[in-house]
Amino acid sequence: MSGNQAVGGIRKRWLGVLAALVLLMCMPAAYAQQVYKSVTSAQVKSIMVGEGFAVETSDSGKLIWKIDGYKTAMLLGDDGLSLQFYAAFAGGGSSLAKVNKWNKDKRYSRSYIDDDGDPVLELDLDVTGGVTRERIIDFLKTARMSFTAWHEEVVE
């Protein structure tokens, strides 16, 4: 191999490395997002406020989320490895038949009649293994859409 061929081979390798670095730098930001291995109430509240949701912290530390003028709750597991949306209504036009229809027709949520005879809606997000901020935002959007539909179909 001549000296010119060796220099040409080195240049090709460096060009390949340079091209790979340029591709890595151009990757979408989603690949570089922080992964939450657990979540705190403050982190979830910050994400919710950043998305424009009306949320406040109760005296007991629970996140109270107002959706369409109704108070709902965002609860965290003691270990920070789960997040639960929770809504309950006293009274209204709910029935076991409506709750059962909801559970039959919908995914990602569950509804039931609690011990006081009130309808409840719950959705859970498992954080075990890690989730991105975008996944938490998606969960919040799903909870909000589910709540609005559930209120119309089950509570009214």
Buried (B, 14 or more C-beta within 10 A) or exposed (E): EEEEEEEEEEEEEEEEEEEEEEEEEEEEEEEEEEEBEBBEBEBBBEBBEEBEBEBEEEEEEBBBBEBEEEEBBBBBBEEBBBBBBBBBBEEEEBEEEBBBBBBEEBEEBBBBBEEEEBBBBBBBBEBEEEBBBEBBBEBBEBBBEBBEBBBEBBBE
